[in-house]
Amino acid sequence: MPDWRPLIVRREDGFPRIMGVLNITPDSFFEDSRTNNISETIKIADSMIQNGADWLDIGGESTRPGANPVSEEEEISRVIPVIRELRKKFPRIGISIDTRRAKVAELSLKEGADMINDISALGDKNMLTVIKESDCYICLMHMRGLPENMQNNPQYDDVVIEVREILDKKVNLLLDEGVNPNRIIVDPGIGFGKSLDHNLSLLKSGREIVPMRKVGLMWGVSRKSMFSELLGRMDTRDRLAGTLGIAAMSKSKAVDVIRVHDVAEHMDLFRAMSAMEDF
């Protein structure tokens, strides 16, 4: 895999790399992130790249709270043509496939994807083999339960300790199979089986959940439902300010990649903060 791609190394100014979200779905929670044809997806991707995205995260199955799974065949039909065209059009952008299924991940990597963004953290027993054979980058996310039931009164004794322990076990599975720790990134799974207090505790903890120094950290908080309870913003369109407020803390928490719907706004935030730091 080429070493020139930015992947999971923070920018020179210490701010995280930006991953733009592209949902090839009819039901993802933020309507403006949905695309339904390749030409539209290419146009949005081009805009994200021009505005500073280092990554594009392609998903073919909504995993919002309460979502029902789609078939493997349907997920493949949604994402593979898109990844194929994105790689042709943008040969130097990082492409992530957001999937829980090993078969979808394998086909996506063959079409040019660089990372598997696995919200189930190796829930598919064949995912480890795909990772080993491809030498790809892998993001392991913590999720308690499944999308259809994960927000049904989630409980933890200490959410930071418990999330770290689970991610540590998953990372060690990869390390035991010879996966390079520099190719591993973990995600606390904000909104995936957590209450508002759980989410805030995990965000405040920053890299406390990361099992080892060489492993990266990704945050995905963009426009999530935590802002309905925290700020009273029920409409996803009204959650950008809250999202940027959390993103402003990402450098101090040593986040390596931040997954967002609004690339230009996050880049503006980071550039403005960097200018103030350097003035």
C-alpha positions as CSV (number, residue, x, y, z in Angstrom):
1,M,0.0,0.0,0.0
2,P,1.5,3.4,-0.9
3,D,3.0,5.4,1.9
4,W,2.2,8.8,0.4
5,R,-1.4,8.8,1.6
6,P,-2.0,10.8,4.8
7,L,-4.1,8.1,6.4
8,I,-3.9,8.2,10.2
9,V,-1.0,10.5,10.9
10,R,-2.0,13.9,12.3
11,R,-1.4,17.1,10.3
12,E,1.8,19.0,10.8
13,D,-0.1,21.6,12.9
14,G,-1.4,18.8,15.2
15,F,-5.0,18.9,14.1
16,P,-6.7,15.6,13.0
17,R,-7.0,14.5,9.4
18,I,-10.6,15.1,8.1
19,M,-12.7,12.2,6.9
20,G,-15.7,13.2,4.8
21,V,-18.8,11.0,5.1
22,L,-20.6,9.7,1.9
23,N,-23.6,7.6,2.6
24,I,-24.9,5.6,-0.4
25,T,-28.1,4.9,1.5
26,P,-31.7,6.2,1.5
27,D,-32.0,6.3,5.3
28,S,-28.8,7.6,7.0
29,F,-29.7,10.0,9.8
30,F,-28.3,13.1,8.2
31,E,-30.2,13.6,4.9
32,D,-27.5,15.8,3.3
33,S,-24.9,13.0,3.5
34,R,-27.0,10.7,1.4
35,T,-26.3,10.2,-2.3
36,N,-28.1,7.9,-4.7
37,N,-26.0,7.9,-7.9
38,I,-22.4,7.8,-8.9
39,S,-22.2,11.2,-10.6
40,E,-23.7,13.0,-7.6
41,T,-21.3,11.1,-5.3
42,I,-18.3,12.1,-7.4
43,K,-19.4,15.7,-7.3
44,I,-19.8,15.7,-3.6
45,A,-16.5,13.9,-3.1
46,D,-14.7,16.4,-5.3
47,S,-16.0,19.2,-3.2
48,M,-14.9,17.5,0.0
49,I,-11.4,17.0,-1.4
50,Q,-11.1,20.6,-2.6
51,N,-12.2,21.7,0.8
52,G,-9.5,19.7,2.6
53,A,-10.7,16.1,3.1
54,D,-7.9,13.5,3.5
55,W,-10.3,10.6,3.6
56,L,-13.7,9.7,2.1
57,D,-15.7,7.2,4.1
58,I,-18.2,5.2,2.0
59,G,-21.1,3.5,3.6
60,G,-23.9,1.4,2.1
61,E,-25.8,0.5,5.2
62,S,-27.3,2.9,7.7
63,T,-26.2,2.2,11.3
64,R,-28.1,5.0,13.0
65,P,-30.0,4.0,16.2
66,G,-33.0,1.9,15.3
67,A,-31.8,1.1,11.7
68,N,-32.4,-2.3,10.3
69,P,-29.7,-4.1,8.4
70,V,-29.6,-4.5,4.6
71,S,-28.6,-7.6,2.7
72,E,-25.0,-8.2,1.8
73,E,-25.9,-8.1,-1.9
74,E,-27.6,-4.7,-1.5
75,E,-24.7,-3.2,0.4
76,I,-22.3,-4.5,-2.3
77,S,-24.4,-3.1,-5.1
78,R,-24.4,0.3,-3.4
79,V,-20.7,0.8,-2.5
80,I,-18.6,-1.1,-5.0
81,P,-19.4,0.9,-8.2
82,V,-18.8,4.1,-6.1
83,I,-15.4,3.0,-4.7
84,R,-14.3,1.9,-8.2
85,E,-15.1,5.3,-9.7
86,L,-13.7,7.3,-6.8
87,R,-10.4,5.5,-7.0
88,K,-10.2,6.2,-10.8
89,K,-11.1,9.9,-10.3
90,F,-9.1,10.6,-7.1
91,P,-6.1,8.3,-7.1
92,R,-4.4,10.1,-4.2
93,I,-7.3,10.3,-1.6
94,G,-7.7,7.9,1.3
95,I,-10.8,5.8,0.8
96,S,-12.5,4.0,3.8
97,I,-15.3,1.4,3.5
98,D,-17.7,1.7,6.4
99,T,-18.9,-1.9,6.7
100,R,-19.4,-4.8,9.2
101,R,-19.2,-7.5,6.5
102,A,-15.9,-9.2,5.5
103,K,-17.1,-9.8,2.0
104,V,-18.0,-6.2,1.4
105,A,-14.7,-5.1,2.9
106,E,-12.7,-7.6,0.7
107,L,-14.4,-6.4,-2.5
108,S,-14.0,-2.8,-1.6
109,L,-10.2,-3.2,-0.9
110,K,-9.9,-4.9,-4.3
111,E,-11.5,-1.8,-5.9
112,G,-9.0,0.5,-4.2
113,A,-10.2,1.2,-0.7
114,D,-7.5,1.8,1.9
115,M,-9.2,1.3,5.2
116,I,-12.0,-0.8,6.7
117,N,-14.1,1.2,9.1
118,D,-15.7,-1.6,11.1
119,I,-18.3,-0.5,13.7
120,S,-18.6,-4.1,14.9
121,A,-14.8,-4.3,15.6
122,L,-14.3,-7.7,14.0
123,G,-17.8,-9.0,14.6
124,D,-17.6,-10.9,11.3
125,K,-15.3,-13.9,12.0
126,N,-13.8,-13.5,8.5
127,M,-12.8,-9.9,8.8
128,L,-9.5,-10.7,10.4
129,T,-8.5,-12.8,7.5
130,V,-9.4,-10.0,5.1
131,I,-7.2,-7.5,7.1
132,K,-4.2,-9.8,7.2
133,E,-4.3,-10.7,3.5
134,S,-4.7,-7.1,2.4
135,D,-2.4,-5.2,4.8
136,C,-5.0,-2.5,4.9
137,Y,-5.7,0.1,7.6
138,I,-8.4,-0.9,10.0
139,C,-10.6,1.2,12.4
140,L,-12.2,-0.7,15.3
141,M,-15.2,1.0,16.8
142,H,-16.8,0.2,20.1
143,M,-20.5,-0.5,20.0
144,R,-22.7,-2.1,22.7
145,G,-25.6,-4.0,21.1
146,L,-26.7,-3.6,17.5
147,P,-28.0,-0.5,15.7
148,E,-31.6,-1.7,16.1
149,N,-31.3,-1.9,19.9
150,M,-28.1,-0.2,21.0
151,Q,-29.8,2.8,22.5
152,N,-32.2,0.8,24.7
153,N,-30.9,2.1,28.1
154,P,-27.2,1.4,27.8
155,Q,-25.4,0.8,31.1
156,Y,-21.8,0.9,32.2
157,D,-20.0,0.9,35.6
158,D,-17.2,3.0,34.1
159,V,-17.6,3.6,30.4
160,V,-14.0,4.8,29.8
161,I,-12.5,1.7,31.4
162,E,-14.9,-0.7,29.8
163,V,-14.5,0.7,26.3
164,R,-10.7,0.7,26.6
165,E,-10.7,-2.9,27.8
166,I,-12.8,-4.1,24.9
167,L,-10.8,-2.1,22.3
168,D,-7.6,-3.4,23.9
169,K,-8.8,-7.0,23.3
170,K,-9.7,-6.3,19.7
171,V,-6.4,-4.6,19.0
172,N,-4.5,-7.5,20.5
173,L,-6.3,-9.9,18.2
174,L,-4.9,-8.0,15.3
175,L,-1.4,-7.7,16.8
176,D,-1.3,-11.4,17.5
177,E,-1.9,-12.0,13.8
178,G,1.0,-9.7,12.9
179,V,-1.0,-6.6,11.9
180,N,1.2,-3.4,12.1
181,P,-0.1,-1.2,15.0
182,N,0.6,1.8,12.8
183,R,-2.3,0.5,10.6
184,I,-4.8,0.3,13.5
185,I,-7.1,3.1,14.7
186,V,-9.8,2.9,17.3
187,D,-13.1,4.8,17.7
188,P,-15.0,5.1,21.0
189,G,-18.3,4.9,19.2
190,I,-20.0,8.0,20.2
191,G,-23.8,7.4,20.1
192,F,-23.4,3.7,19.6
193,G,-24.8,2.2,22.8
194,K,-24.1,5.2,25.0
195,S,-26.1,7.9,26.9
196,L,-25.2,11.5,26.7
197,D,-23.1,11.2,29.9
198,H,-21.3,8.2,28.4
199,N,-20.5,10.1,25.2
200,L,-19.2,13.2,27.1
201,S,-17.0,11.0,29.4
202,L,-15.4,9.3,26.4
203,L,-14.8,12.5,24.6
204,K,-13.2,14.0,27.7
205,S,-11.0,11.0,28.1
206,G,-9.4,11.5,24.7
207,R,-6.6,9.0,24.2
208,E,-7.2,7.2,27.5
209,I,-9.2,4.6,25.5
210,V,-6.3,4.0,23.1
211,P,-4.6,0.7,23.9
212,M,-1.0,1.7,22.9
213,R,0.9,4.7,21.6
214,K,1.2,3.6,17.9
215,V,-2.5,3.0,17.6
216,G,-4.5,6.0,16.2
217,L,-7.7,7.6,17.5
218,M,-10.8,8.6,15.5
219,W,-13.8,10.6,16.6
220,G,-17.2,10.6,14.9
221,V,-19.5,13.0,16.5
222,S,-20.8,14.9,13.5
223,R,-24.5,16.0,13.9
224,K,-25.3,13.1,16.1
225,S,-28.3,12.7,18.4
226,M,-26.2,13.7,21.5
227,F,-26.8,17.3,20.4
228,S,-30.6,16.9,20.7
229,E,-30.2,16.2,24.4
230,L,-27.2,18.4,25.0
231,L,-28.4,21.5,23.0
232,G,-32.1,20.8,22.3
233,R,-31.4,20.6,18.6
234,M,-33.8,18.0,17.3
235,D,-33.2,18.6,13.6
236,T,-29.8,17.3,12.3
237,R,-29.5,20.5,10.2
238,D,-29.2,22.5,13.4
239,R,-26.3,20.6,14.9
240,L,-23.3,22.0,13.1
241,A,-22.3,24.5,15.8
242,G,-22.3,21.8,18.5
243,T,-20.3,19.5,16.2
244,L,-17.7,22.2,15.7
245,G,-17.6,22.8,19.4
246,I,-16.5,19.2,20.0
247,A,-14.2,19.3,17.0
248,A,-12.4,22.3,18.5
249,M,-11.2,20.0,21.4
250,S,-9.9,17.3,19.0
251,K,-6.3,18.6,18.9
252,S,-6.0,18.9,22.7
253,K,-7.3,15.3,22.9
254,A,-4.7,14.1,20.4
255,V,-7.3,12.8,17.9
256,D,-5.8,11.6,14.6
257,V,-8.8,11.5,12.3
258,I,-12.2,13.2,12.7
259,R,-15.1,11.8,10.7
260,V,-17.5,14.7,9.5
261,H,-20.3,15.6,7.2
262,D,-19.1,19.2,6.9
263,V,-15.6,19.2,5.6
264,A,-15.2,22.9,4.7
265,E,-16.5,24.1,8.0
266,H,-14.1,21.8,9.9
267,M,-11.1,22.9,7.8
268,D,-12.0,26.5,8.4
269,L,-12.2,25.8,12.1
270,F,-8.8,24.1,12.2
271,R,-7.1,26.8,10.0
272,A,-8.5,29.6,12.2
273,M,-7.4,27.9,15.4
274,S,-3.9,27.1,14.0
275,A,-3.5,30.8,12.9
276,M,-4.3,31.9,16.4
277,E,-1.8,29.5,17.9
278,D,0.9,30.7,15.5
279,F,0.3,34.4,15.7
